């Protein structure tokens, strides 16, 4: 493989699926604020950094995220997202006069989140608007569908034809 074609492969868009677990800062902020902070940070990345979100679900302490991006830009995108989350936290602090210990440095993402891969095939399918059917009853799948269908911050809203709080590329 020539160097030019190898460089072209590195610039191809890839799909990334991971779970971001919120660190201790989320305990100091009410759930509604946390959801809004995360949604606004995701939308900022969509509009200003051209992030392509295929699926997401915001839960109490987790953000399930399926995005498309170039491999070289992934870390930059995560850092921009973390910076926007930190700005949202700062806005909350100013409005309530609370002080949280969030460091403003290059490790900001690591100070705000734990990042894990998303392995659950049912979750991946449901968050990207696909139906999952099994030939047997699965209590786990039933609970997962119920969670996704009743969440206010989930890409399933966009795939159902409505407009959700975060911009999702559904095509």
C-alpha positions in Angstrom: 0.0 0.0 0.0 1.4 3.3 -1.0 1.9 6.1 1.6 -0.6 8.3 -0.1 -3.4 5.6 0.1 -2.5 4.9 3.7 -2.9 8.6 4.5 -6.2 8.6 2.7 -7.4 5.7 4.8 -6.6 7.6 8.0 -8.8 10.4 6.9 -11.8 8.2 6.3 -14.7 8.7 8.7 -15.2 5.9 11.2 -17.9 5.1 13.7 -17.1 5.3 17.4 -19.3 3.9 20.1 -18.7 4.5 23.7 -20.1 5.1 27.1 -19.1 8.2 29.0 -19.6 7.9 32.8 -19.8 11.2 34.6 -17.4 11.6 37.4 -18.3 13.1 40.8 -19.2 16.6 39.4 -22.7 15.2 38.5 -23.6 14.7 42.2 -23.3 18.4 42.8 -25.6 19.4 40.0 -29.3 18.5 39.7 -30.2 16.0 37.0 -32.1 18.4 34.8 -29.1 20.7 34.7 -26.8 17.8 34.0 -29.0 16.7 31.1 -29.1 20.2 29.7 -25.4 20.7 30.0 -24.6 17.5 28.1 -27.2 18.2 25.4 -26.0 21.7 24.9 -22.3 20.5 24.7 -23.3 17.9 22.1 -25.2 20.5 20.0 -22.2 22.8 20.2 -20.0 20.1 18.8 -22.6 19.4 16.0 -22.9 23.1 14.9 -19.3 24.3 15.5 -17.1 21.2 15.1 -19.2 19.3 12.5 -19.7 16.3 14.8 -21.9 13.7 13.3 -24.0 12.0 16.0 -25.7 8.7 15.0 -27.1 7.9 18.4 -27.1 9.0 22.0 -28.8 8.4 25.4 -28.3 10.6 28.4 -28.9 8.8 31.7 -28.3 9.9 35.3 -24.6 9.1 35.3 -23.9 7.9 31.8 -23.9 9.2 28.2 -24.1 6.5 25.6 -22.7 8.0 22.3 -22.4 6.7 18.8 -20.6 9.2 16.5 -18.9 9.4 13.2 -15.6 11.2 12.9 -12.1 11.1 11.4 -9.6 9.2 13.6 -7.3 12.2 13.9 -10.1 14.5 15.1 -11.7 12.2 17.7 -9.6 13.3 20.6 -10.0 17.0 19.6 -13.7 16.5 19.5 -13.8 14.9 22.9 -11.8 17.8 24.3 -14.1 20.4 22.8 -17.1 18.5 24.2 -15.4 18.4 27.7 -14.7 22.2 27.4 -18.3 22.9 26.7 -19.4 20.7 29.6 -17.0 22.6 31.8 -18.6 25.9 30.6 -22.0 24.5 31.5 -20.8 23.6 34.9 -19.4 27.0 35.4 -22.7 28.6 34.4 -24.4 26.5 37.0 -21.9 27.4 39.6 -22.4 31.1 38.9 -26.1 30.8 39.1 -26.1 29.0 42.4 -22.8 30.3 43.9 -21.5 26.7 44.4 -17.9 25.9 43.7 -16.9 22.6 42.1 -13.3 21.5 41.7 -12.9 21.1 37.9 -9.4 21.6 36.5 -8.9 23.8 33.4 -6.1 22.0 31.6 -5.5 19.6 28.7 -6.8 16.7 30.8 -10.2 18.2 31.2 -12.0 15.3 29.5 -10.3 12.8 31.9 -11.3 15.0 34.8 -15.0 15.0 33.8 -15.6 11.5 32.4 -14.6 7.9 32.4 -14.7 6.5 28.8 -15.6 2.9 28.0 -16.4 1.2 24.8 -20.0 0.4 24.0 -20.3 -3.3 23.5 -24.1 -3.8 23.9 -25.4 -4.8 20.4 -29.0 -4.1 21.4 -28.2 -0.6 22.6 -26.3 0.2 19.4 -29.2 -0.9 17.2 -31.9 0.9 19.3 -30.0 4.1 19.5 -29.5 4.2 15.8 -33.2 3.8 15.0 -33.2 0.1 14.2 -35.7 -2.4 15.6 -34.5 -5.4 17.6 -36.6 -8.6 17.6 -35.8 -11.8 19.4 -37.6 -15.2 19.1 -37.8 -15.3 22.8 -38.7 -12.9 25.6 -35.7 -11.1 27.0 -36.4 -9.0 30.2 -33.1 -7.1 29.5 -34.2 -6.1 26.0 -37.7 -5.2 27.2 -36.2 -2.9 30.0 -33.8 -1.4 27.5 -36.6 -0.6 25.0 -38.7 0.9 27.8 -35.7 3.1 29.0 -35.0 4.3 25.5 -38.6 4.9 24.6 -39.3 6.9 27.7 -36.1 9.0 27.8 -36.3 12.7 27.1 -32.7 12.8 26.0 -32.3 10.0 23.4 -31.8 9.7 19.7 -34.9 7.5 19.4 -36.9 10.7 19.4 -35.2 11.8 16.2 -35.6 8.3 14.5 -39.3 8.3 15.4 -39.7 11.5 13.3 -39.9 14.0 16.0 -37.2 16.6 16.8 -35.1 15.8 19.8 -33.0 18.1 22.0 -29.7 17.0 20.3 -29.2 17.2 16.6 -28.8 13.6 15.2 -28.0 12.6 11.6 -30.7 10.0 10.9 -29.8 9.2 7.3 
